[in-house]
Amino acid sequence: MTAAMLLDFPEDILIYLYTFLDVPNILCLRQTCKRFNEISNLTIVWIHAWENHIFRKGYPFPPKFEAERTERSRPRWRIQNMSRAELEQRTRHAYRLARKWLYEYPIQTNLPDSTFKGPLLPLLPHRDINWVVTPSISITAVRFVRSVRRCPSNLDTETADESILVLSVSKGIWSVLTIWDVPIFLYGNDNTQHRPRKCAEWSPKGGLFTGLCLNRDHSSEADLAVSVVCEGRHEIGLFNISDAGELLSICTIPSVPTRASTLTEEDSLFLQAMQPMKPMTLSGQLLAMSDDTASTVIYNWKTGAFAVLEHEEDEVGVWKHDHVIQVVFAYRSVLVVRAKSVHLFPEPELCLASPSPVDFTDFSTPPGLAIYSPIANHTFGWVDGVSVVPTYSDSPVYSQPGTLRILVRLQSDNPWMANEHSLDLYELSLNPNAVGTPAHGHEQSTAIECPYLFPPICTSRVSSTRGPLRCTDLALGQCGTAIWVKPGDRASHGLLMSDVYDNYTSVARLNGLESDVSVSIEGSATESLVAGIFPGPLNPEEKVRTRKICNNVSNNWTALDYDEAMGRLVLGDATGCVRILEL
């Protein structure tokens, strides 16, 4: 077929032919002639490219375009609401990022076994943005708030750039929370004059922040919850963060639910005895807040209704410290992960905790304090960091729930343990007997069916080294990528005789056997930022791939956050510096 005959085809046939091309080939064909350039600029071409090469393959895509999300359900995308230029940019970015995760091993031809594949090359970031918040004042928390699409006055909509809102918390004499606007250009057209801009700052005099959480549902009025201790008072402030980065106060709620007239004296005494709590999860109008012993409160900040989740005492009359790490609203349940325990609670019914301006003329919740006990529990031992994410089945029914994936790092700074250490990935599978059964309030039942099968099953393991860390955060994405900080080898500090450090170790999906593929290089005292790719859409093998991103000779990272969909990391350190890396 000659080129002239191909150009003579009707437009709808040429559009159909474009559906067989991947993103690089579409861009190459665009440069051959004017007509192919015009066709490649049609929205329908990029809708097909997104659907065939991003969505169906399960690759990460920016969550700001998720729509029709219901609580605890799989997101859907409405890409038809995006402009052609924006859809093309997002699709190209997602394709490039997926190719980077899927990068093949370089063949080591000098090895005796030609079938052996050496360690993956470092996952080098292509963009590095850093700035100092307050010199010599340690950063205690960093978070990506959201991306904001902007069109500067000197640019048209086809070349509009993007800004990301980043939150940082510094802790000196008292805590300071700052919102930053960081300009980002998708194709690397960074202008060095465009530096991060401070949008808002909040620092109650004499106040210290004990916890914070962000609302991932951007349609909700409340975006941020922060717990503050100030002059002996424990309070939780709720804020809205505008697209301009302004921090707008909504309300202040007590860190322990207030007494209600409908509660008995015994219940009121129980609330008074509870320890102050810190916010853990904010989803719509629901705020999950926990203490560091045994209690979690699910609180509706709009109505004041709440329920208490509490596990049993360690000993009669004795509550031991058990640091809370994460609270997850799971399928018809609430998962509370602590430093030495994991408890699954039934989805609670909330009772009214204090008078509300809403007229509850048909309020069916019985008076009294709702206290729920766990329906399942497990322990991993003492853990440093945990990250829990839900996955979804491949069913065409998007709301079909899937398993919970739990990435766990056991306590890593015990000087009496061996230098070898690991991060373990567990899965909590759905109980087939519980899926599809009526939720609470729809059918009376004498027994509560556990929605998940306990105990969790270990599916993958990544070798690491043991050592002290300031940043124990783990970040696991829904597509199977994970980011963590790996401590420097203790041998370099004279704690061990050996000076060997496993830069890459792949372990097969656990079925009682471990892979013996490992490559060792000279150890180092510096901590490093490591990416792991677990089996899934970005790793077709049954082995875990690990890629080093960068080293930190100062060993002073203190905080970490990760946006899998955009391939962005943000790090805070003890010198007051914040750094954004884009993969």
CORJONOR-V833986 format. One record per run of one state. SS is the DSSP state (H for helix, E for strand, C for the rest). FROM is the first residue (numbers start at 1). TO is the last residue. If there is no record, write none. Layout:
BEGIN
SS | FROM | TO
SS | FROM | TO
END
This chain:
BEGIN
C | 1 | 2
H | 3 | 7
C | 8 | 10
H | 11 | 18
C | 19 | 22
H | 23 | 30
C | 31 | 33
H | 34 | 40
C | 41 | 42
H | 43 | 55
C | 56 | 62
H | 63 | 65
E | 66 | 67
C | 68 | 75
E | 76 | 77
C | 78 | 78
H | 79 | 81
C | 82 | 83
H | 84 | 101
C | 102 | 106
E | 107 | 107
C | 108 | 116
E | 117 | 117
C | 118 | 126
E | 127 | 132
C | 133 | 138
E | 139 | 149
C | 150 | 156
H | 157 | 159
C | 160 | 161
E | 162 | 171
C | 172 | 174
E | 175 | 184
C | 185 | 196
E | 197 | 202
C | 203 | 207
E | 208 | 215
C | 216 | 223
E | 224 | 230
C | 231 | 232
E | 233 | 241
C | 242 | 246
E | 247 | 254
C | 255 | 264
H | 265 | 273
C | 274 | 277
E | 278 | 283
C | 284 | 285
E | 286 | 290
C | 291 | 294
E | 295 | 300
C | 301 | 304
E | 305 | 310
C | 311 | 314
E | 315 | 315
C | 316 | 317
E | 318 | 318
C | 319 | 323
E | 324 | 330
C | 331 | 332
E | 333 | 338
C | 339 | 341
E | 342 | 346
C | 347 | 350
E | 351 | 352
C | 353 | 370
E | 371 | 372
C | 373 | 373
E | 374 | 378
C | 379 | 382
E | 383 | 392
C | 393 | 400
E | 401 | 410
C | 411 | 419
E | 420 | 428
C | 429 | 429
E | 430 | 430
C | 431 | 451
E | 452 | 452
C | 453 | 456
E | 457 | 465
C | 466 | 473
E | 474 | 476
C | 477 | 480
E | 481 | 486
C | 487 | 489
H | 490 | 493
C | 494 | 499
E | 500 | 505
C | 506 | 507
E | 508 | 508
C | 509 | 517
E | 518 | 522
C | 523 | 526
E | 527 | 533
C | 534 | 535
E | 536 | 536
C | 537 | 538
E | 539 | 539
C | 540 | 542
E | 543 | 543
C | 544 | 544
E | 545 | 552
C | 553 | 556
E | 557 | 563
C | 564 | 567
E | 568 | 573
C | 574 | 576
E | 577 | 582
C | 583 | 583
END
